[in-house]
Amino acid sequence: MPTMPLPDAVKSLLKHLQDGFGLYVIPYGLKTKLHDPQSILTEIIPESAYFDSSEMSDHTINTLWSELERVRLDAIDCESYAKDENAWCLDVVQPILSSDKHENSKLNLISVQSQQIDQSLLPVTRDGVKHINKKTDYAFFFSPRDPEVSGLYQKLSIGGRGMQISHTTDAFSKRVTLFSGIEVKAADGRKYEALAQLAKWLAASLEMNRKLGILAQGENADQPGWLLPTVGHVVVGHDWLTYLCYKAENVVRVLGPIDALSANSRSIYGIIKLRDLHRRVNRYATDVYWPWVRDEILRPLASKA
């Protein structure tokens, strides 16, 4: 953990993610399934984790249970049969990250496993050598199907000047605003290697925003606190580790893993907590991060197009 004071934007993001995490996330209608004395699935869950679900239909409750149980069983299979990273991605991580796709049409999940980071944005070592261009597995993008987002893209990137507005070189992804990063490893994967890959991805994202900010705002974009922090996850088997990436004193810093946000896919409660964490991250993306990108970067650039 850094000894220097955290920027206000980082403290605000931490508060948003941590406050009440794991509380009131389980519909009361699932309690009998989770506390069935005849079942080996019985978990010790605090009463504060439940919320009144009397307005939810039996069909909705049963559908949710089926979704959760499928992820739990697939995660067990991935671990038991030593499945590879791709299996963890498709069977466990992707269903969790797609759990609110019907609630949030502005922000969509995208696989970036095969995409390259723009070389000009990669961190440089003290010897002046570029880091190896290692990618991450998933990110989110602000969708051109959203009318507000589409209008700006049409002026800048997808239409207009065909401007690059993200840190990848992919024909599509470089023309949309990306957010976050998720690096996945199998249960026997190397956590620190995954963190190194995630950190490079998030740092390149910050650097791209800084460069776009200078084009849009001039030197104001280099002022302390101008860049907003971003969020990323390292997933090693069942365990999800959450990190924040931000810039302070002209240095990119990675904070984490955040202990208060610890969660895993070993149990139904753990999977529900992961879905809650995902919703909190996406709420920050749409309610805080997107308005900042829109007003501080994209609209000023569009006005110059």
CORGI-V756328 format. One record per run of one state. SS is the DSSP state (@ for helix, = for strand, . for the rest). FROM is the first residue (numbers start at 1). TO is the last residue. If there is no record, write none. Layout:
# CORGI-V756328
ss->(SS/SS)
from->(FROM/FROM)
to->(TO/TO)
This chain:
# CORGI-V756328
ss->(./@/./=/@/./@/=/./@/./@/./=/./=/./@/./=/./=/./=/./@/./=/./@/./=/./@/./=/./=/./=/./@/./=/./@/.)
from->(1/8/19/26/28/35/47/50/52/58/81/85/98/107/112/117/118/119/122/124/125/130/131/138/143/147/157/168/169/173/176/178/186/191/223/230/237/239/249/251/257/259/262/263/265/268/305)
to->(7/18/25/27/34/46/49/51/57/80/84/97/106/111/116/117/118/121/123/124/129/130/137/142/146/156/167/168/172/175/177/185/190/222/229/236/238/248/250/256/258/261/262/264/267/304/305)
